[in-house]
């Protein structure tokens, strides 16, 4: 098997003789890519099941709604005869197209599959109705729906397109993503209060708060930026990767290795610093592993940013 794969790699590279290093690197890249893809698929599948459970076991039987695109879909279902599994796909469609333009092709594909999977789960999976207590429905319905959305984000996609629109508008208006999402939901809940009832709107706000806090807990804030410090002997390759593949700016610090008893023997090294979004963490880690699995990485939350390449378009895969 190994010989066959080696031959395929040589054939792919168009060389008769390929070093063991190149072969090992190709295997490593393939392994990291497959491992990352499997992890994303698991996150998205579990997210679909959790969101479906929150909707069919809690919210739908009790005529509750949530915020975001899911809330709009639930509200339209209450007022029309259209089924929820169709509304979720249709209403999310323009946001997914925006995600394809603004974020990446990979993100859009994963989001489409996630939303289609949720639609199918609502049709074919028979979830039990857990309770009719309004407080429990609001809290736990929001919890499971938020868990599903958060897990999907961890998998590189979304089950609700509101975040995509908020990311786009934040670059145009200068408002934060959190402020924009809050504004969208004020409109949704005000409409629910007018068309349904004030009581329904109040419980829906509680559902949204439960879902929002659950998402924050799982994703640790989808709108936050992360400062990344990388120390590696392959600093130049990492610098080019961050600029070309992620479309982010980098800062290079000159440093020295901390090992050694005598200071004059410490090796000089370049320290890379960059700022990314949480949606890009998984891909950045995978790309770093491909270049230097032994790289030392430090990440921390960053706020109050201004200037640089922070507000520019995220990476776009070809």
C-alpha positions as CSV (number, residue, x, y, z in Angstrom):
1,X,0.0,0.0,0.0
2,X,2.8,2.4,0.9
3,X,4.7,1.7,-2.3
4,X,1.5,2.3,-4.3
5,X,0.9,5.7,-2.6
6,X,4.6,6.7,-3.1
7,X,4.2,5.9,-6.8
8,X,1.1,8.0,-7.0
9,X,2.8,10.9,-5.3
10,X,5.7,10.7,-7.6
11,X,3.4,10.5,-10.6
12,X,1.4,13.5,-9.3
13,X,4.5,15.6,-8.8
14,X,5.8,14.6,-12.2
15,X,9.2,13.5,-10.9
16,X,11.0,10.2,-11.2
17,X,12.8,10.6,-7.9
18,X,11.1,12.2,-4.9
19,X,12.8,12.6,-1.6
20,X,11.4,10.9,1.5
21,X,10.9,14.3,3.0
22,X,8.5,15.4,0.2
23,X,6.6,12.1,0.5
24,X,6.3,12.4,4.2
25,X,5.1,16.0,3.9
26,X,2.4,14.9,1.4
27,X,1.2,12.2,3.7
28,X,1.2,14.7,6.6
29,X,-0.8,17.2,4.6
30,X,-3.3,14.6,3.6
31,X,-3.7,13.3,7.1
32,X,-4.2,16.8,8.6
33,X,-6.8,17.6,5.8
34,X,-8.8,14.4,6.3
35,X,-8.6,14.7,10.1
36,X,-9.9,18.3,10.0
37,X,-12.7,17.4,7.6
38,X,-13.9,14.5,9.7
39,X,-13.9,16.7,12.8
40,X,-15.9,19.4,11.0
41,X,-18.4,16.8,9.8
42,X,-18.9,15.4,13.3
43,X,-19.4,18.9,14.7
44,X,-22.0,19.7,12.0
45,X,-23.9,16.4,12.3
46,X,-24.1,16.7,16.1
47,X,-25.1,20.4,15.7
48,X,-28.0,19.4,13.3
49,X,-29.3,16.8,15.7
50,X,-29.1,19.2,18.7
51,X,-30.9,22.0,16.8
52,X,-33.5,19.6,15.5
53,X,-34.1,18.4,19.1
54,X,-34.5,21.9,20.4
55,X,-37.0,22.8,17.6
56,X,-39.2,19.7,17.5
57,X,-39.1,18.7,21.1
58,X,-39.5,22.2,22.7
59,X,-40.2,25.2,20.4
60,X,-42.4,24.0,17.6
61,X,-45.0,22.2,19.8
62,X,-45.4,25.2,22.0
63,X,-45.4,27.9,19.2
64,X,-42.2,29.6,20.4
65,X,-39.8,31.5,18.2
66,X,-36.1,32.4,18.4
67,X,-34.0,35.1,17.1
68,X,-32.1,35.3,13.7
69,X,-33.1,33.5,10.6
70,X,-34.5,30.6,12.6
71,X,-36.8,33.0,14.4
72,X,-37.9,34.6,11.1
73,X,-38.7,31.1,9.8
74,X,-40.6,30.1,12.9
75,X,-42.6,33.4,12.7
76,X,-43.4,32.9,9.1
77,X,-44.5,29.3,9.8
78,X,-46.9,30.6,12.5
79,X,-48.5,33.1,10.1
80,X,-48.6,30.9,6.9
81,X,-49.1,27.3,5.8
82,X,-45.5,26.9,4.6
83,X,-43.5,24.2,6.5
84,X,-40.5,25.1,8.6
85,X,-38.1,22.8,6.8
86,X,-38.7,24.7,3.5
87,X,-38.6,28.1,5.1
88,X,-35.2,27.5,6.8
89,X,-33.6,26.7,3.5
90,X,-35.3,29.5,1.5
91,X,-34.7,32.3,4.0
92,X,-31.1,31.3,4.6
93,X,-30.3,31.1,0.9
94,X,-29.3,34.8,0.3
95,X,-27.2,34.8,3.5
96,X,-25.3,31.7,2.3
97,X,-24.6,33.4,-1.0
98,X,-23.3,36.4,0.9
99,X,-21.1,34.0,2.9
100,X,-19.7,32.6,-0.3
101,X,-18.7,36.1,-1.4
102,X,-17.5,37.4,1.9
103,X,-15.9,34.4,3.7
104,X,-15.1,31.4,1.6
105,X,-16.4,28.7,-0.7
106,X,-15.7,26.1,1.9
107,X,-17.7,28.0,4.5
108,X,-20.7,28.3,2.1
109,X,-20.6,24.6,1.2
110,X,-20.5,23.5,4.8
111,X,-23.3,25.9,5.7
112,X,-25.5,24.7,2.8
113,X,-25.0,21.1,3.8
114,X,-25.7,21.9,7.5
115,X,-29.0,23.8,6.7
116,X,-30.1,21.1,4.3
117,X,-29.3,18.5,7.0
118,X,-31.4,20.4,9.6
119,X,-34.3,20.6,7.1
120,X,-34.1,16.8,6.5
121,X,-33.9,16.1,10.3
122,X,-37.1,18.1,10.8
123,X,-38.8,16.0,8.2
124,X,-37.6,12.5,8.9
125,X,-36.5,12.3,12.6
126,X,-39.3,11.8,15.2
127,X,-38.2,13.8,18.2
128,X,-40.3,13.3,21.4
129,X,-42.2,16.3,22.9
130,X,-40.5,16.8,26.2
131,X,-42.6,19.4,28.1
132,X,-45.2,22.1,27.7
133,X,-44.0,24.2,30.6
134,X,-43.3,27.6,29.0
135,X,-40.3,28.4,31.2
136,X,-38.6,25.0,30.5
137,X,-39.4,25.3,26.8
138,X,-37.8,28.7,26.6
139,X,-34.7,27.7,28.5
140,X,-34.0,24.3,27.2
141,X,-35.3,24.9,23.7
142,X,-32.9,27.8,23.4
143,X,-30.1,25.8,25.0
144,X,-30.4,22.9,22.4
145,X,-30.9,25.2,19.5
146,X,-27.9,27.3,20.6
147,X,-25.8,24.2,21.0
148,X,-26.7,23.1,17.5
149,X,-25.7,26.5,16.0
150,X,-22.5,26.7,18.1
151,X,-21.4,23.2,17.1
152,X,-22.0,24.0,13.4
153,X,-19.9,27.1,13.8
154,X,-17.1,24.9,15.3
155,X,-17.5,22.8,12.2
156,X,-16.9,25.7,9.9
157,X,-20.5,26.4,8.9
158,X,-23.7,28.0,10.2
159,X,-27.3,26.9,10.8
160,X,-28.4,30.5,10.9
161,X,-27.3,33.1,8.4
162,X,-27.7,36.2,10.6
163,X,-24.0,36.1,11.6
164,X,-23.0,36.3,8.0
165,X,-25.1,39.4,7.3
166,X,-23.8,40.9,10.6
167,X,-20.2,40.3,9.6
168,X,-20.8,42.0,6.2
169,X,-22.7,45.0,7.6
170,X,-20.1,45.5,10.4
171,X,-17.5,46.1,7.7
172,X,-19.7,48.7,6.0
173,X,-21.1,50.5,9.0
174,X,-18.4,50.2,11.7
175,X,-20.9,48.7,14.2
176,X,-20.0,45.5,16.1
177,X,-21.4,42.2,15.1
178,X,-23.1,41.8,18.4
179,X,-24.8,45.2,18.1
180,X,-26.1,44.3,14.6
181,X,-27.5,40.9,15.7
182,X,-29.1,42.5,18.7
183,X,-30.8,45.0,16.4
184,X,-32.1,42.3,14.0
185,X,-33.6,40.5,17.0
186,X,-35.3,43.6,18.3
187,X,-37.2,43.8,15.0
188,X,-38.1,40.1,15.0
189,X,-39.4,40.1,18.6
190,X,-41.3,43.4,18.1
191,X,-43.0,41.8,15.1
192,X,-43.8,38.7,17.1
193,X,-45.3,40.9,19.9
194,X,-47.5,42.6,17.3
195,X,-48.6,39.6,15.3
196,X,-48.7,36.9,17.9
197,X,-48.8,38.2,21.5
198,X,-46.6,40.1,24.0
199,X,-46.3,36.9,26.1
200,X,-45.0,34.9,23.2
201,X,-42.5,37.6,22.4
202,X,-41.3,37.7,26.0
203,X,-40.8,34.0,26.1
204,X,-39.1,34.1,22.8
205,X,-36.6,36.7,24.1
206,X,-35.8,34.3,26.9
207,X,-35.3,31.5,24.3
208,X,-33.0,33.8,22.4
209,X,-30.9,34.6,25.5
210,X,-30.6,31.0,26.3
211,X,-29.5,30.2,22.8
212,X,-27.1,33.1,22.6
213,X,-25.3,32.2,25.9
214,X,-25.0,28.6,24.8
215,X,-23.5,29.7,21.5
216,X,-21.0,31.9,23.3
217,X,-20.1,29.0,25.6
218,X,-19.5,26.6,22.8
219,X,-17.8,28.9,20.3
220,X,-16.5,31.4,22.8
221,X,-17.8,34.4,20.9
222,X,-18.0,34.1,17.1
223,X,-17.5,37.8,16.6
224,X,-14.3,38.0,18.7
225,X,-10.8,38.5,17.2
226,X,-7.9,36.3,18.3
227,X,-4.3,37.4,18.6
228,X,-2.0,34.6,17.5
229,X,1.7,34.4,18.3
230,X,3.7,31.7,16.5
231,X,7.3,30.8,17.2
232,X,8.8,28.4,14.6
233,X,12.0,27.7,12.6
234,X,9.8,28.0,9.5
235,X,8.7,31.5,10.1
236,X,9.0,32.7,6.5
237,X,6.8,29.9,5.3
238,X,4.3,30.7,8.0
239,X,4.3,34.4,7.1
240,X,3.6,33.7,3.5
241,X,0.8,31.2,4.4
242,X,-1.0,33.8,6.6
243,X,-0.7,36.5,4.0
244,X,-1.6,34.4,0.9
245,X,-4.1,31.9,2.2
246,X,-5.8,33.7,5.1
247,X,-5.5,37.2,3.7
248,X,-4.3,38.6,7.0
249,X,-1.5,40.9,7.9
250,X,1.5,39.8,10.1
251,X,4.0,41.5,12.4
252,X,7.5,40.0,12.7
253,X,9.4,40.3,16.0
254,X,13.1,39.5,16.4
255,X,13.6,37.2,19.3
256,X,16.0,34.7,20.9
257,X,15.4,31.1,22.0
258,X,15.1,30.9,25.8
259,X,17.1,27.7,26.1
260,X,20.7,27.6,27.0
261,X,22.8,28.4,30.1
262,X,24.8,31.2,28.4
263,X,23.0,34.1,26.8
264,X,25.5,34.5,23.9
265,X,24.6,31.0,22.7
266,X,20.9,31.7,22.3
267,X,19.6,31.2,18.8
268,X,17.9,34.1,17.1
269,X,14.3,33.5,15.8
270,X,11.5,35.4,14.1
271,X,8.3,35.6,16.1
272,X,5.1,36.0,14.0
273,X,2.1,37.8,15.3
274,X,-1.3,38.1,13.5
275,X,-5.0,38.7,14.3
276,X,-7.7,36.4,12.9
277,X,-11.4,35.7,13.7
278,X,-12.6,32.6,15.6
279,X,-14.0,31.2,12.3
280,X,-10.4,31.0,11.0
281,X,-8.8,29.3,14.0
282,X,-9.3,25.7,12.8
283,X,-7.9,26.4,9.3
284,X,-4.9,28.4,10.7
285,X,-4.0,25.5,13.0
286,X,-4.3,23.0,10.2
287,X,-2.1,25.1,7.9
288,X,0.5,25.6,10.6
289,X,0.7,21.8,11.3
290,X,1.3,21.2,7.6
291,X,4.3,23.6,7.7
292,X,5.7,22.9,11.2
293,X,3.9,20.5,13.6
294,X,6.3,21.6,16.3
295,X,5.5,25.3,16.2
296,X,4.7,27.0,19.5
297,X,1.4,28.8,19.3
298,X,-0.2,31.2,21.8
299,X,-3.7,32.6,21.3
300,X,-5.6,35.2,23.2
301,X,-8.8,37.2,22.8
302,X,-8.3,40.7,21.4
303,X,-10.7,43.7,21.6
304,X,-10.8,47.3,20.6
305,X,-9.0,46.9,17.3
306,X,-8.5,49.6,14.7
307,X,-6.6,49.8,11.4
308,X,-4.5,47.1,9.7
309,X,-6.1,44.3,7.7
310,X,-8.6,43.4,10.4
311,X,-11.7,44.8,8.7
312,X,-10.8,43.6,5.3
313,X,-12.4,40.6,3.5
314,X,-11.6,37.2,5.0
315,X,-9.8,34.6,3.0
316,X,-11.4,33.3,-0.1
317,X,-10.7,29.8,-1.3
318,X,-10.5,29.1,-5.0
